[in-house]
């Protein structure tokens, strides 16, 4: 976050209320000197003539991975779900509260960790495209092989930043996916 803030101007930072219990995180937020807004379930974020809706967290958490903000939206008739660092515990809550949640594109939780993108969650949301954001040769060895096997078992197309670089969706009336190294 600090590295990114040095490269681009950040207009506003959205955080879960629970993340503000983490003093180290709060200290970093203060260093960036950008406005901070607490995100709440049901909040709407306008984007590209459409919007993203905050689905989660439902309650104030403890700032852990399962306190990540989860965003859902439809852009150019494609349903996106961005899960932050969410793991299986948080995925279960999403399944319980959003029984009809189907997505075309999933940004996999927690960089493809072993504890994210559970089989039951993947079957529930049925993504066609799964994006895994993980650094090349990262110290945690993300994405984890077990998570990849779960993703491959549902037949979705996988894009990985550690292998393909930046992944972007470009277009005006329809998206095409482009990778940039």
N, C-alpha and C positions, 0 to 999 in steps of 0.2 A: 504494500500500500504506500509506504513512504517513497519507494523508488518511482512508482507510477506518479505520485504527486509532484515529483521533481520534473517530470517530463510533460505533463499536461495540466491545464487549469481545471480543477474540480469545482463545479458549481455547487454541489450539495452531496453529502454522504448520507445514505439511508442505513440505519442500523436497527437491530431488534433491541427492545428495551433491556432484555437480559444481558446483551453484550456490554452494556454500560456498567455492569458489575465487575468487569475485568479491568482492573486498574492499569495494566500494561497497555491494553487496547485504548483506553480513554486517554492515556498519555500520548499515544501516537496520533489520535484524533486531534488533540490540542496542537501538536507539532505541525499538522497540515494546515491548520487555520482556515478550513472551509466550513460552511454551515453544516450542522448535523441535524438530521430529522429522524425521529423515531417512527419506524414503519409499524403499521397495525394491520391485522387481518382485515381484508375488505377494502383497504386503500386502493385507489386507482391511480396509475401513473400513465399519463398520455404519452404515446410514442407513434410516430409515422401515421397519423390519422386514425390510429386505433388506441389500444391501451394494454397495459399489463396490470393484472390484479394481484395483490398480495394475498396468498392463500394461507400462509403459515409464517411465524408461529401463532398458535391460537391463544397461548397464555405466556406470561412473562417467564422466561427460562433463566438459565444460569450462565449464559454466554458460551456454552459448549457448541460442538458441531451441530447438535440437534436443536439449536436455537437459531439456526440459519434462516434467513429470509428466503421464502420460496415464491417465485413469480410465475404466473400463467397468463398467456395472452394469445390472441389470434392476429397474425399479421399476414396479409395477402392469402387468406384462407388456409393458413398453416398454423396449427396449435403448437405453441412452444411451452416448455416447462423448464425453469431454471431452478435448480435445487441447492445451490450453494454447497456447503459441506455436510448436508443432510445425510444421515445414516439410517439403517433399517428401523430403529425405534421411531424416528420422525416419519419415515415412510408409512409405517403402520397407522399413525395418526391421520395422515393424508388419505389413506384408503378408507378409514372409518368415516371421515367427514366429507369426502368427495367420491361417492360411490360410482359416479358416471364419468370420472376424469379419464379422458383419452387424449393422447398427445401424438403429434407427428414427430416432433423433435424434442429430445430430452438432453439437457446438459446434465450429465451424470454427477451424482453427489460425491463429495470428498475426494476428488481427483481420481476416482476409480478405486478407492480403497476396498479392502476385503469386506468391510462392514456396510458398504453402500450398494445401491441398485440390487436389492434383494430380488429373488425369483418371483415372489408373490407380488411385489411392487411392479416389476417389469410386465408381468402378465396382466396386471390390473390396468396399467396405462397404455400398453401396447405401442410403444414408440417405433417409428419406422427408421428414424435416424437417431443415433446416440453420439453425442459429443463428449469426449473425455479430455478435460484440461489438466495436463500434468507436464511438469518440466522434464526435459530430456535428462536422462541419467540421474533422476532425483534420488535423494538418500532414502526415501521410503519405498522405492521400487514400484511406485504407482504408474500405471494401473496394475492392480493385483490380478494374477492369473485366474483365480476363482471368480472374480467379478467379470472378467472378460468372457469366461466360459458361460456365465449366466446370460450375458448380453448376446453372445453368439447363438445361444439356444433359442432365442426368440426370433432370430433371423433379421434383425435390424442392421442397417448399414452403419459402420462405426468410423468416426473421424477422431483422430488423436493428435493433440498438439505436440506431444513428445516425438511423434514420427513425421507429422505432416506440416508442422508449424501452425501459424495462425489460420483460423477457419472463419470464413465470412460468407454471409448470405447476401448476394447482391441482386438488384433488379428493381423494377418499378411496378410491373404488373404480375410478374412471377419471379420467384427466387431461383438463382443457380448458386451452387456451392462452389467456393473457390478456396484453395489452400495456398498459403503464402509462406515461404521459408525465407 
